[in-house]
Amino acid sequence: MAAIEALPTAVGPPTRTLRVGRRAYPLVLPSLRDPRLHLASVIITLQVLGQTVFRFDLSIAQILVALLTSAGLETVITFVTKKVVAWPASAMLTGNGVAFVLRVPGTRHGDWWSLHGGWIFAATAAVSLLSKYAIRWHGRHVFNPSNFGLLACFLLLGSNRADPLDFWWARMGPGLAAALAVIVVGGVIITRRTQMLGAATAFWLTFAALVGVIAASGHCMTARWHVGPVCGEHFWFVLVTSPEILVFLFFMITDPKTAPVGRRARMVYGALVAVVAAFLVAPQRTEFGTKVAVLGALAILCLFRPLLEHGFATDDAAGRRSRRPRRPIRFVAGSVAIVAGGVPLLAVAGSHARHPVALVSVVEPGTRRPDVVIDPASIPPVRVDPAVRRIDGSLTPATARVLVRELLADFVIEGDAAKQRRADLAATADAGPRYLTLAREIAAASPSAELVVTSYELRSATIVLTHTSFQSGPQIAARVSGTLRREGYRGATRTRVIADHVAFTRTFVFLHAGGHYLIATDQP
């Protein structure tokens, strides 16, 4: 999710100077042994994969805005306070971390120089960087900078103006396997060097166990990259193996400057971040809420860092215990008791997120969907939008043709339901707003009233994905073109032709229910 903000630097005393007029200022450049450069190489590699393989909705200009904002602020602050010109290595990690996680809805992949939402990237990077200097305790900044700035951004702006990177970047393949390898191998190497591997491991094991409790209770969330809700075992697998969660545990919670001092304190710290994250995740129904909950857990635990350091003896550089033992046994026992007692509460916390919020079929018992024979010649050429295949590989051209055949059958059943004044029959073809509209028309019409029946002739069809809102899961839809005919009917008797051969292009959204694809809604 973001980067370690201030790793121990291997830069020695400055040996160069930068002359400005008559004055010479020390010039500090990073050493090749500086672990911040190693971390930067990991994040840059992921950025390159994101642009070339995963089609991140992120422009080069947005990345540069975040980088230059944080780097510029750090350079100025360092120069003013220390009279030193220093390479802003930590600030560039902060800016890169912000750019890696932050997305502004409306940005399209491939629009490399788009400054859409540029002010959001600049403001988030600035807040992240300045938090290091504005919020401090005993000479150390309290919050992980990019975590603080991103969390503030998402809470203040909401999902319609700012959104975190998706949990899942693509279907499993060589690209995703390469990204996971870069994250895990790079993360293990860097966290071992900074003595934070224990914290990362404790977080992952605890998080995996507690998310398992949430998943077993039937938890579901909607995600923009998944058709239908993400529930149960799939929900668990997505969270514990998510590239974004792995980046979070290797490169954000393991920031030595904001983690407690001492090996055991860091392990407890990592585990407690996972506990708080699980409790915040449990009631969330959307991917946005789930991601913000994980970020929020780290911010909360950063506030308790002094308490953790007080509860454990610190370790010196050689790994020996200090002479100030803090008797952590009671602290650990209390933490274990809290976790054990919290498992039932975890299931309760997520109770209202157990069932997906979705349209449901209202087919009355005993009502059977009619068998409608569709002439194969009436099915137009069908294509599948590439965006659909990236999310759901099961939607092949053959499956797409089945969807369009189902759509034509739904049209026929709708017409029969209107002629027969049968809302129960309409429910075998329609759901949601589409069904409610037709059912109200049927209920309001007297036996002698005229109802309008629409029949369709299709020329082309494309299977696409559509979203009812930015954070809703995608729904399968058919975008079709052709002509329509509207006729008035009193019962089964046609009274008049209202309109004939009217050209139309509309998108019909499907709901899968009872083994068939019903029309949930339609839109221009």
Secondary structure, DSSP 8 states (H G I E B T S, - for coil): ----S-------S--EEEEETTEEEEEE---TT-HHHHHHHHHHHHHHHHHHTS--S--HHHHHHHHHHHHHHHHHHHHHHH--EE--HHHHHHHHHHHHHEE-TT--TT-TT--TTHHHHHHHHHHHHHHHHHSEETTEESS-HHHHHHHHHHHHH-TTT-EE--S--SSSSHHHHHHHHHHHHHHHHHHHHTT-HHHHHHHHHHHHHHHHHHHHTT-EEB-TTSSS-EEHHHHHHHHHH-HHHHHHHHHTTT-TTTS-SSHHHHHHHHHHHHHHHHHHHTT--BHHHHHHHHHHHHHHHHHTHHHHHHHS--B-TTS-B-S----THHHHHHHHHHHHHHHHHHHHHTGGGSS---------TT---------GGGS--EEE-HHHHHH-TT--HHHHHHHHHHHHHHHHHHHHHHHHT-HHHHTTTB-HHHHHHHHHHHHHS-TTS-EEEEEEEEEEEEEEEE-SSTTS--EEEEEEEEEEEEEEEETTEEEEEEEEEEEEEEEEEEEEETTEEEEEEEE-
